[in-house]
Amino acid sequence: ALTALPPRAWLKFKGFTLGASDSGGPVSPDEVRAAFLSACRDRASPASTILGVLNHLAKMKAALQFAECDRHGRFPLHEAAYAGNIAACRWILSQLRTGSMVYGAPHHTTKLGETPLHLACLKGHANAAQLLLAADGSQVSTRTTAGLSPLHVACSGGFLEITKHLAM
């Protein structure tokens, strides 16, 4: 098992130089977004490290300014679901309870009409799919621009465990 790292050590390890903000240097919203997405995609680091990094980044002034979604319409929740990063998914969903939707919500769709649930189903991440279903079960009927529901996506990937949850 990997050892938990403090947020600044993780950021440095991943090649981010956001520490400049601690000495008064400016940090761009794009830099914060890149680090944030990297944390959402990281399944190898311990959950405590990911949560520490997300909390650290969210406190940065630039975090409030980064674009909510990328050019494909993906929010950080989409990235976390695609990676199967349960810690990041939980953290983002907890932010929704405080009224912040800057990181995405279960019902947000990409330009292709994919919800975070579609992406968890695409990659076979059953735990992420269950978490997203518990947060907002209505997304189970959402269809992509190609007409695919999360159930279609899970079935086409052969992910039986997810199809059972979606069919309930």
PASEBA-1860 file (N, C-alpha, C; in nm, 3 decimals):
! residues 168
1> ALTALPPR> 0.084/-0.119/0.000/0.000/0.000/0.000/0.088/0.125/0.000 ~ 0.043/0.225/-0.070/0.116/0.351/-0.075/0.096/0.431/0.052 ~ 0.197/0.507/0.088/0.191/0.593/0.205/0.118/0.722/0.169 ~ 0.035/0.767/0.262/-0.036/0.894/0.241/0.065/1.008/0.238 ~ 0.044/1.100/0.146/0.131/1.217/0.134/0.054/1.343/0.171 ~ 0.122/1.441/0.230/0.057/1.571/0.250/0.026/1.632/0.113 ~ -0.076/1.718/0.105/-0.116/1.774/-0.025/-0.002/1.837/-0.104 ~ 0.082/1.917/-0.039/0.190/1.984/-0.112/0.291/1.883/-0.166
9> AWLKFKGF> 0.319/1.778/-0.090/0.413/1.674/-0.136/0.355/1.601/-0.256 ~ 0.224/1.571/-0.253/0.160/1.503/-0.366/0.166/1.591/-0.491 ~ 0.134/1.719/-0.475/0.137/1.812/-0.587/0.277/1.820/-0.648 ~ 0.379/1.827/-0.563/0.517/1.834/-0.612/0.554/1.703/-0.681 ~ 0.516/1.589/-0.623/0.542/1.458/-0.681/0.480/1.447/-0.820 ~ 0.362/1.503/-0.837/0.290/1.497/-0.966/0.337/1.605/-1.064 ~ 0.430/1.690/-1.021/0.487/1.790/-1.111/0.418/1.924/-1.111 ~ 0.332/1.950/-1.014/0.262/2.078/-1.008/0.341/2.174/-0.921
17> TLGASDSG> 0.350/2.298/-0.966/0.425/2.400/-0.893/0.331/2.504/-0.832 ~ 0.223/2.456/-0.777/0.124/2.547/-0.719/0.169/2.606/-0.587 ~ 0.278/2.556/-0.531/0.328/2.607/-0.405/0.365/2.754/-0.413 ~ 0.378/2.807/-0.534/0.411/2.948/-0.551/0.307/3.037/-0.485 ~ 0.183/2.989/-0.477/0.078/3.071/-0.416/0.103/3.093/-0.268 ~ 0.173/3.001/-0.203/0.201/3.016/-0.061/0.296/3.133/-0.034 ~ 0.378/3.166/-0.133/0.471/3.277/-0.115/0.419/3.404/-0.183 ~ 0.293/3.402/-0.218/0.232/3.521/-0.274/0.227/3.525/-0.425
25> GPVSPDEV> 0.288/3.426/-0.491/0.286/3.424/-0.638/0.149/3.386/-0.690 ~ 0.113/3.436/-0.808/-0.020/3.405/-0.864/-0.026/3.261/-0.916 ~ -0.142/3.202/-0.904/-0.169/3.068/-0.956/-0.288/3.082/-1.050 ~ -0.275/3.031/-1.169/-0.384/3.045/-1.266/-0.494/2.942/-1.239 ~ -0.617/2.975/-1.273/-0.725/2.878/-1.260/-0.698/2.750/-1.341 ~ -0.632/2.763/-1.456/-0.601/2.645/-1.537/-0.505/2.550/-1.464 ~ -0.409/2.607/-1.389/-0.316/2.524/-1.312/-0.390/2.449/-1.202 ~ -0.481/2.519/-1.135/-0.557/2.455/-1.028/-0.646/2.347/-1.087
33> RAAFLSAC> -0.709/2.375/-1.199/-0.796/2.275/-1.262/-0.716/2.151/-1.302 ~ -0.599/2.170/-1.360/-0.516/2.056/-1.402/-0.480/1.970/-1.281 ~ -0.441/2.033/-1.171/-0.407/1.959/-1.050/-0.530/1.889/-0.993 ~ -0.642/1.959/-0.996/-0.767/1.904/-0.944/-0.807/1.779/-1.024 ~ -0.800/1.789/-1.156/-0.836/1.675/-1.241/-0.739/1.560/-1.222 ~ -0.611/1.591/-1.204/-0.513/1.486/-1.179/-0.547/1.410/-1.051 ~ -0.589/1.482/-0.949/-0.629/1.417/-0.823/-0.754/1.331/-0.844 ~ -0.848/1.380/-0.924/-0.971/1.304/-0.951/-0.943/1.176/-1.028
41> RDRASPAS> -0.839/1.177/-1.110/-0.805/1.060/-1.191/-0.715/0.961/-1.118 ~ -0.658/1.001/-1.005/-0.559/0.921/-0.934/-0.626/0.815/-0.847 ~ -0.614/0.689/-0.890/-0.670/0.578/-0.811/-0.562/0.508/-0.729 ~ -0.435/0.542/-0.754/-0.326/0.474/-0.686/-0.297/0.531/-0.548 ~ -0.317/0.660/-0.530/-0.288/0.723/-0.402/-0.396/0.690/-0.299 ~ -0.359/0.687/-0.171/-0.459/0.661/-0.067/-0.568/0.768/-0.066 ~ -0.688/0.728/-0.026/-0.801/0.821/-0.023/-0.771/0.944/0.062 ~ -0.699/0.926/0.173/-0.668/1.040/0.260/-0.582/1.143/0.187
49> TILGVLNH> -0.493/1.097/0.101/-0.410/1.189/0.023/-0.497/1.266/-0.075 ~ -0.583/1.195/-0.148/-0.670/1.259/-0.248/-0.760/1.362/-0.181 ~ -0.819/1.326/-0.068/-0.908/1.419/0.002/-0.831/1.542/0.049 ~ -0.710/1.522/0.099/-0.627/1.634/0.141/-0.594/1.727/0.026 ~ -0.560/1.669/-0.089/-0.527/1.749/-0.208/-0.650/1.827/-0.256 ~ -0.765/1.761/-0.264/-0.886/1.829/-0.310/-0.924/1.943/-0.216 ~ -0.915/1.919/-0.086/-0.945/2.026/0.011/-0.845/2.140/-0.001 ~ -0.717/2.106/-0.018/-0.612/2.207/-0.033/-0.639/2.293/-0.157
57> LAKMKAAL> -0.667/2.230/-0.268/-0.691/2.303/-0.393/-0.818/2.388/-0.385 ~ -0.921/2.334/-0.321/-1.049/2.407/-0.313/-1.035/2.536/-0.234 ~ -0.938/2.542/-0.144/-0.916/2.662/-0.063/-0.842/2.771/-0.140 ~ -0.782/2.735/-0.252/-0.706/2.835/-0.330/-0.803/2.928/-0.401 ~ -0.773/3.052/-0.401/-0.858/3.152/-0.464/-0.884/3.119/-0.611 ~ -0.784/3.070/-0.681/-0.799/3.037/-0.823/-0.897/2.923/-0.846 ~ -0.921/2.839/-0.743/-1.013/2.726/-0.759/-1.154/2.775/-0.787 ~ -1.187/2.892/-0.737/-1.321/2.945/-0.758/-1.339/3.002/-0.898
65> QFAECDRH> -1.229/3.016/-0.970/-1.235/3.080/-1.101/-1.219/2.983/-1.217 ~ -1.180/2.857/-1.189/-1.156/2.771/-1.305/-1.287/2.736/-1.375 ~ -1.275/2.712/-1.503/-1.393/2.681/-1.583/-1.461/2.557/-1.527 ~ -1.591/2.561/-1.514/-1.664/2.449/-1.457/-1.644/2.321/-1.536 ~ -1.647/2.330/-1.667/-1.628/2.209/-1.747/-1.529/2.236/-1.859 ~ -1.474/2.128/-1.913/-1.376/2.144/-2.021/-1.448/2.159/-2.155 ~ -1.372/2.160/-2.261/-1.431/2.183/-2.394/-1.523/2.069/-2.439 ~ -1.515/1.955/-2.370/-1.601/1.841/-2.403/-1.725/1.838/-2.312
73> GRFPLHEA> -1.731/1.933/-2.219/-1.843/1.938/-2.126/-1.824/1.849/-2.005 ~ -1.701/1.803/-1.980/-1.674/1.717/-1.865/-1.638/1.801/-1.742 ~ -1.702/1.767/-1.632/-1.672/1.826/-1.503/-1.576/1.733/-1.427 ~ -1.517/1.780/-1.318/-1.433/1.691/-1.238/-1.506/1.562/-1.195 ~ -1.636/1.570/-1.168/-1.709/1.448/-1.130/-1.708/1.345/-1.244 ~ -1.716/1.391/-1.368/-1.706/1.299/-1.481/-1.570/1.228/-1.479 ~ -1.464/1.304/-1.455/-1.329/1.247/-1.454/-1.311/1.147/-1.340 ~ -1.362/1.183/-1.222/-1.351/1.093/-1.107/-1.429/0.964/-1.131
81> AYAGNIAA> -1.548/0.974/-1.189/-1.628/0.855/-1.218/-1.561/0.768/-1.323 ~ -1.506/0.830/-1.426/-1.437/0.757/-1.534/-1.317/0.681/-1.478 ~ -1.248/0.743/-1.381/-1.130/0.679/-1.320/-1.170/0.581/-1.210 ~ -1.295/0.587/-1.166/-1.338/0.501/-1.056/-1.282/0.546/-0.923 ~ -1.253/0.674/-0.910/-1.194/0.729/-0.788/-1.306/0.762/-0.689 ~ -1.335/0.666/-0.601/-1.445/0.679/-0.507/-1.424/0.796/-0.412 ~ -1.302/0.814/-0.363/-1.274/0.924/-0.270/-1.307/1.058/-0.334 ~ -1.264/1.077/-0.459/-1.292/1.203/-0.528/-1.441/1.219/-0.557
89> CRWILSQL> -1.507/1.110/-0.597/-1.653/1.117/-0.621/-1.726/1.158/-0.494 ~ -1.690/1.095/-0.382/-1.755/1.129/-0.255/-1.731/1.275/-0.217 ~ -1.608/1.320/-0.234/-1.575/1.458/-0.199/-1.657/1.555/-0.283 ~ -1.664/1.531/-0.413/-1.740/1.619/-0.503/-1.888/1.617/-0.466 ~ -1.943/1.499/-0.439/-2.083/1.490/-0.401/-2.109/1.562/-0.268 ~ -2.011/1.559/-0.177/-2.027/1.632/-0.050/-2.030/1.782/-0.074 ~ -1.959/1.830/-0.175/-1.960/1.972/-0.208/-2.096/2.015/-0.260 ~ -2.168/1.924/-0.325/-2.303/1.954/-0.373/-2.395/1.987/-0.256
97> RTGSMVYG> -2.375/1.919/-0.144/-2.459/1.944/-0.027/-2.438/2.084/0.029 ~ -2.324/2.145/-0.004/-2.299/2.283/0.040/-2.345/2.384/-0.064 ~ -2.400/2.334/-0.174/-2.452/2.421/-0.278/-2.355/2.450/-0.391 ~ -2.235/2.392/-0.386/-2.136/2.416/-0.491/-2.149/2.313/-0.602 ~ -2.174/2.361/-0.724/-2.183/2.271/-0.839/-2.067/2.293/-0.935 ~ -1.964/2.366/-0.892/-1.850/2.396/-0.978/-1.777/2.268/-1.020 ~ -1.786/2.162/-0.938/-1.715/2.038/-0.967/-1.801/1.937/-1.044 ~ -1.925/1.973/-1.066/-2.015/1.885/-1.140/-2.120/1.824/-1.049
105> APHHTTKL> -2.221/1.769/-1.112/-2.330/1.703/-1.040/-2.367/1.577/-1.119 ~ -2.431/1.481/-1.052/-2.465/1.356/-1.123/-2.547/1.376/-1.250 ~ -2.627/1.482/-1.256/-2.713/1.503/-1.373/-2.644/1.581/-1.486 ~ -2.525/1.636/-1.462/-2.456/1.710/-1.568/-2.415/1.617/-1.681 ~ -2.436/1.663/-1.803/-2.400/1.582/-1.920/-2.290/1.649/-2.000 ~ -2.210/1.565/-2.068/-2.107/1.616/-2.157/-2.173/1.657/-2.288 ~ -2.094/1.704/-2.382/-2.149/1.739/-2.514/-2.205/1.617/-2.585 ~ -2.159/1.498/-2.545/-2.211/1.374/-2.603/-2.328/1.318/-2.523
113> GETPLHLA> -2.369/1.392/-2.420/-2.483/1.351/-2.338/-2.449/1.251/-2.229 ~ -2.321/1.233/-2.199/-2.280/1.136/-2.097/-2.285/1.198/-1.958 ~ -2.348/1.126/-1.865/-2.345/1.165/-1.725/-2.224/1.096/-1.661 ~ -2.188/1.136/-1.539/-2.082/1.061/-1.470/-2.116/0.912/-1.459 ~ -2.244/0.879/-1.445/-2.284/0.738/-1.437/-2.251/0.665/-1.567 ~ -2.276/0.726/-1.681/-2.239/0.664/-1.809/-2.091/0.628/-1.810 ~ -2.007/0.721/-1.761/-1.862/0.699/-1.767/-1.817/0.593/-1.668 ~ -1.878/0.587/-1.550/-1.847/0.480/-1.455/-1.887/0.345/-1.515
121> CLKGHANA> -2.002/0.340/-1.582/-2.049/0.216/-1.646/-1.958/0.177/-1.762 ~ -1.912/0.273/-1.837/-1.824/0.248/-1.951/-1.696/0.177/-1.908 ~ -1.642/0.216/-1.792/-1.517/0.160/-1.743/-1.537/0.044/-1.645 ~ -1.661/0.012/-1.612/-1.688/-0.100/-1.522/-1.662/-0.071/-1.376 ~ -1.671/0.053/-1.336/-1.647/0.091/-1.197/-1.777/0.080/-1.117 ~ -1.803/-0.040/-1.065/-1.929/-0.067/-0.996/-1.947/0.020/-0.872 ~ -1.842/0.039/-0.792/-1.856/0.120/-0.671/-1.891/0.265/-0.703 ~ -1.828/0.319/-0.807/-1.859/0.456/-0.848/-2.003/0.464/-0.899
129> AQLLLAAD> -2.043/0.365/-0.975/-2.180/0.362/-1.027/-2.281/0.357/-0.913 ~ -2.256/0.273/-0.812/-2.347/0.263/-0.698/-2.355/0.396/-0.622 ~ -2.241/0.459/-0.604/-2.237/0.588/-0.533/-2.318/0.693/-0.609 ~ -2.301/0.698/-0.740/-2.373/0.795/-0.822/-2.523/0.766/-0.825 ~ -2.559/0.639/-0.829/-2.701/0.602/-0.826/-2.764/0.643/-0.693 ~ -2.691/0.625/-0.584/-2.743/0.663/-0.452/-2.761/0.814/-0.443 ~ -2.674/0.888/-0.510/-2.680/1.035/-0.506/-2.795/1.088/-0.590 ~ -2.822/1.024/-0.703/-2.926/1.073/-0.795/-2.967/0.959/-0.888
137> GSQVSTRT> -3.064/0.882/-0.845/-3.110/0.768/-0.923/-3.176/0.804/-1.055 ~ -3.218/0.930/-1.071/-3.288/0.969/-1.193/-3.197/0.964/-1.316 ~ -3.065/0.970/-1.294/-2.974/0.970/-1.408/-2.971/0.836/-1.481 ~ -3.033/0.734/-1.424/-3.033/0.602/-1.486/-3.107/0.604/-1.620 ~ -3.198/0.697/-1.638/-3.275/0.703/-1.763/-3.217/0.802/-1.865 ~ -3.112/0.874/-1.827/-3.052/0.972/-1.918/-2.986/0.901/-2.035 ~ -3.008/0.954/-2.154/-2.949/0.894/-2.275/-2.847/0.988/-2.337 ~ -2.745/0.928/-2.396/-2.644/1.006/-2.466/-2.701/1.055/-2.598
145> TAGLSPLH> -2.624/1.134/-2.669/-2.670/1.182/-2.800/-2.685/1.066/-2.898 ~ -2.619/0.953/-2.869/-2.633/0.833/-2.952/-2.749/0.745/-2.905 ~ -2.821/0.791/-2.801/-2.938/0.718/-2.752/-2.908/0.609/-2.651 ~ -2.789/0.608/-2.593/-2.750/0.503/-2.499/-2.777/0.543/-2.354 ~ -2.838/0.454/-2.281/-2.858/0.475/-2.137/-2.738/0.414/-2.064 ~ -2.721/0.444/-1.935/-2.613/0.378/-1.860/-2.625/0.225/-1.864 ~ -2.748/0.173/-1.865/-2.768/0.029/-1.874/-2.712/-0.026/-2.006 ~ -2.739/0.044/-2.117/-2.683/0.002/-2.246/-2.530/-0.004/-2.240
153> VACSGGFL> -2.472/0.100/-2.181/-2.326/0.110/-2.174/-2.269/-0.003/-2.090 ~ -2.330/-0.030/-1.973/-2.282/-0.138/-1.886/-2.298/-0.274/-1.952 ~ -2.410/-0.296/-2.021/-2.433/-0.423/-2.089/-2.332/-0.445/-2.202 ~ -2.307/-0.340/-2.278/-2.214/-0.354/-2.391/-2.072/-0.383/-2.342 ~ -2.040/-0.342/-2.220/-1.908/-0.370/-2.164/-1.904/-0.503/-2.090 ~ -2.019/-0.567/-2.074/-2.025/-0.695/-2.003/-2.011/-0.681/-1.852 ~ -2.052/-0.568/-1.797/-2.037/-0.543/-1.654/-2.165/-0.582/-1.581 ~ -2.177/-0.711/-1.550/-2.297/-0.769/-1.492/-2.335/-0.707/-1.358
161> EITKHLAM> -2.236/-0.683/-1.272/-2.266/-0.627/-1.140/-2.335/-0.491/-1.153 ~ -2.286/-0.410/-1.245/-2.346/-0.278/-1.264/-2.485/-0.290/-1.324 ~ -2.502/-0.380/-1.420/-2.634/-0.395/-1.483/-2.739/-0.437/-1.379 ~ -2.699/-0.519/-1.282/-2.793/-0.558/-1.177/-2.840/-0.438/-1.097 ~ -2.749/-0.348/-1.063/-2.785/-0.228/-0.987/-2.872/-0.133/-1.069 ~ -2.841/-0.122/-1.197/-2.916/-0.031/-1.282/-3.058/-0.082/-1.309 ~ -3.074/-0.214/-1.313/-3.203/-0.272/-1.344/-3.297/-0.271/-1.223 ~ -3.244/-0.247/-1.105/-3.331/-0.249/-0.983/-3.423/-0.131/-0.978
END
